[in-house]
Amino acid sequence: MRLLPLLLLAILTPAMDVFAQSATQLWVEQMYGIRIHSQAVLNINPTISAITYHNGWWSVDVYPNVEYAVTPNVDIHGAILLSYTKTASDFRCG
């Protein structure tokens, strides 16, 4: 039951701030992990972001990255960010 106050705080604090904004923002992110073998994992993180009024701004990002365990305490990471952003010519934030 100790977690209930923290959960309520986490839910209500962002909700109060939304009313102060002039636009609604939508962010959807997923993470997929594919184990290549016992020491390597390929992660793919697609993200869609948008400001929902006037179709003013949206973005699609894909972030593939690879982890390789050299030893139990040392990992090597490699990544690349692929991104596409669309902005209306008359878009103004705020």
C-alpha positions, 0 to 999 in steps of 0.5 A: 500500500505504500506504492499507492500514494506514489502512483497517484502522484505520478498520475495526477501531476502530469495531468494538472500540467496538461491544462496549462499547455496550448497544445496536446502532445502525443508520444508513442514509443515501443521497444523490441529486443531480439536475442542474436545469440547468448552475448548479443541483442538487437533492440529496435525502438520505434517512436511516433511523436505529434502535436495534435492541433492544426496537424502542425508537427509530427515525427517518426523515429527508429532507433536500432541498436546492438549490445554485445557482452564482451565480459559479464561486466563489459558491454559494447553498444552501437546505435543509429537514429533514423528520423523523419519530421514533418512541419506545416509551413504556418506552424507556430508553437505556443 
